[in-house]
Every structure is written in C-alpha cells, then in structure tokens.
C-alpha cells in the first residue's frame, strides 16, 4: 500500500498526454465531475474505459459490469463508503480480479467483519441511496482526475493503478492510498478453469549440500507487499513481540467458516531476528491457507471406498479414533464405512509412482467445518504434514519432516520409550547451549533434549523444559519437537519453539487454574491444542513423564541421532526428498502427497503440499480424537529399537493425552 497526495504531478501529466475516451454512467456530484474531466467517446465508437459512478455506497452494479464485459471494454466502478471514495477495481474481460474478488478480500481483512456485515445488512437501503455527507466539490474533482488518469493509462497502453487494486480517497484529508489484492480463485464471476497438473517431480539443484531450501532467504518485504494489507490483503496485519530471547511474529489469516462466520488460523515465526520471523510467519499462514480449502473450482470425486480401493490410500493405515468415541452423540466423526460415499481428491503415492485417491476431508481439513453433520468425516485431520516451499518438491520434503517429527514424538510418548538425552554442550553450533542457558536464566527452567530418532534414521528431537523450583503456580513442564536431516538444525528448531511457548505459558497458566483442574480430573476435557499444553503445566500429572527417568543422559550429539546412518545432504533437493522417502519405504511406509498450491501461492513463486504417511502416528488434538487405532508400529517400533524385547501389549501403551504443543 502506498500513500500519495490527492493529485500527484505524474497523474496530471498522464491526463494531459493522450486523454482516454470514457463512457460515464450515473448521476450526482461525482458523475458530473468525472464527465467533465474526461473525453466522451466519438459517436458509436467503443470507449477506452466505462466508468459507473455513484455518490453513495452502491453494491449492485450488475448491468453496468455486463455492458463492459460483453463489449470487451474495461470497466471501473466509483462510489463512496461513508468517509471514503473508492475507485476500482478495474475489470477487464478474461483477466481475473474483479469487484466480487476484492469485496471477498475486504470482508476477510476487515477489523470487525461480523460487525461490519451486520451494519451494512441493517442499513443497506439508506447506505446505497444516500450520498456521503463528506463528499465536496473539491473531493469530487479529485476523484474525477484519478478516473481521467486511469483512462489515459489505458489509452497509452500503460498499466492502470486500479488493475488488481483499489484506490481509496479519504474525503476528509484527500489523501489517496492504493491497495493491491489477489484474485479469488473460487470467484464465480472471473476465476478461470484450473484443471490442475499431476505431480511430476523435477530436478532441483540446491545452493549447498546442507541447504534444504532453494531460496534460503525470502525477502519479507516482498511477501508483505504481496500478501499483507489492512484493506484487501490475504493477511490483514502482523503482530510482533519478544519472548525468551526470540523474535516472534504472528500472522493471522481468515477464512470463510460455517453459518456465515469467519475462521481464523495463525502462522507463527520464531527466530533470533524479526526479518526471518516475518518470513516464517507469513509462509506458515499461507500454508494454513492452502490446507483449509481447494484453491480452485472443486475437483472432488464422490465414490464408495469399495469401488475405488485399488486406486485409493490405505484407509486402514491412516489411524482412526477410539471405537468408543464414534458412539458419542456429539462426536464430529462417523466410523468409516466402505459402502458410504466420500469425497476424494488426487494425490501422489511414492510407492506407486503415480496418482492415488485421498479423502477430501483429510487433504483439506477446513472442508470438515463446511461439511456439517450431513457429511461428517471418519477422522479429524489437521495441518499436520502441511508445508510451503519455493517448489513442490521442497514443500513435500518439509511436510514429510513434520510427519517424521510428530510420529517420533507420539511413539516416544505413547510407547513410553526412555529416549536418550543428548549433551547440549557437545554441539558444534554454539547457538544450542546458548538457547538452553537463556531459557534457564530468563525463565528458571532446566532444558533437556531427547533423541527420538526412529528406525529410519531421520534425526528427530523432543525438547522439554522442566521447572526447577517448587512453585506450583508456575507451569511444571513444556515441550516441543522437530526433525531435520541435520541433527543440530533439528535441535535449534525445537529450542526456538520451546522458549516462546514456555514464556507464553508462564504468563497464562496462573489464570487458568480452574480449567487446568478439570483437565487433570478428566482427560475428556482435553479438547483442543491449548489443553494439551495446559494439562502438563500441572505438577499433579508430572509422573506421566517418569519413563524418561531411566534414559541415558549426556549423550554426545556425534553419537546420537542414528550416528551410523549416512546424513542426507546431496546436491539436488529432489534427490534428498527421494532419499527420505526411501528410508520410510524401507520401514514399510508409503509417502503420499497432495498438491495444495493455490494461485495465491503461485503469485510469489511458492508451492504448498500436504503429506501423509499411512502407518505413522498422526498428530491430533483432543483426547477423544486421538488416532492410535489400527497402527501396529506403535507396538512394534519399541522392540525394533531395543526398548522392549517383544511387541508391546495394549496395557503397556499409555493413552494419556500427549504433551505436544
């Protein structure tokens, strides 16, 4: 967004050059001013621009839009909205990005969207027919000059300022601002067909062997300019704070929800500097954006599993909820039925080397909320395994690492494996002991880092902060996890999450004592992500971590994380991805990816993917929604890793809610 004086010099110069011909429709002060400032078309000749003008908050432009669309003439709406005049967006035949698109963006970006909608609904008649009381002759003249400048740009073949953007004129100060927006790929008025492309892996040379991003440093200013705008942005704003020595950035992103209400998800950036945190937060918010809904006209196959089983993901291996949960009246899922129709989207199976059908409700977790009770899913999925990258291969790689991280964490917890604790001081990267010391110094917690690497040898960690004093008004424990081809990078990532999560928990815990008591008393009260964190803040359940008391401690990093397994660090990112997949396939697991990339992602050269590993333990939140059923690895892996001399029995597996944040 840029601010400029009411009538900048370059605008006047444009109108004095080749003035465009404009067909003006409307009446009132604005229409008269615009008509005076522009040239009318000659005879029956088509104009360079058609502009529909209203002194009021007009929303219905149907016949005006159709006139321009049917004749291939660019169309520009102009209206007032209380204390502002709004120009645009310019609509051009065959070019995505129309009035409906921008109004969708504005609704989602509004500071109080529900309140604004209620006011407009209640007062639509007066607002659409009453001119703004702040509209003056000077303001109208300024608007007219802006319209004339747009016509001149069109006539000269230059890009108009209202192409893919709005111009807002403050009627009090006569200051203008420009607000760019991205076309809505689901817009019924202008979205082009998008049949999608099947996943086809390509060679992706890397900047360096130990680098797993093709663009290691994306400029956050570029991302802000494209996605962040308080008026029309995919993201309305960013929030900034410091915690435990880390720079934190929060990026809220809104989506259409159920019953006309909006849903908000967050992207989080946690690093040592705000520049990096901004990039991470925006990218994570865009990742959430990809997972909520398909980014193009729906491509869903409705079919019974029995009829497509040979072309579909192995449903028996995705991990289902406890059988008793499906019997609950208020449970959001219904037990899987192979004879019932489900929605399916196309993914890519690495084991098959080709397409595979995936349940829509798993591939796009926001679709569950829109489905309602008439079409409930058989499992409740989340953003687990979703990631963003500068190419699809990169997104899949990082989504896969998230699956590995959480599978390792959940296996260690539910199988109660005494995973070894490494010695932070043995790290070559001195950031690691510094972060450990900083958490102890600032917050008063001891930090341990456990090696949770499983049979495939992909390094994963569990970082845990434990209170050192006896002050029960402070959280007892907080956890974080990570996985990465390079062990020390996994440790840094886990510690970077642990510090801010703990600092926030220290602030919130004293105010949630009654709720925490309910969580301790009955695990069924653990219903969302926050509850898992709050539960283990209470010292009364700290004994659930006693299986870690017998773990080896002080293990050098060089001797941990599958030290005998070669590290994955090639010259090509796709080769690295295939090497990770090969490790999992050697463990009997397939890797499945769904391309969630939307046109909004492509605008910045980004790709989004959701990864599944049937057979791995999927992360879930809410005790009733745990997904441990039908996963034999939970019983087999402890014996394979030497933590047990045989597969575990049911009584040896804890079903206590996990402490993952």
PyMOL commands that set and color helices and strands:
alter all, ss='L'
color gray80, all
select helices_A, chain A and resi 9-16+29-37+62-71+99-109+113-122+124-129+137-156+220-227+274-292+305-311+315-317+325-327+360-363+366-371+373-375+392-414+424-426+431-443+487-521+523-525+529-535+539-550+557-559+573-586+599-602+623-625+633-640+650-652
alter helices_A, ss='H'
color red, helices_A
select strands_A, chain A and resi 2-4+22-25+49-53+75-81+84-91+165-170+176-180+239-243+246-256+262-271+301-304+341-349+354-359+386-389+445-451+460-467+477-483+592-595+607-612
alter strands_A, ss='S'
color yellow, strands_A
deselect
rebuild
show_as cartoon
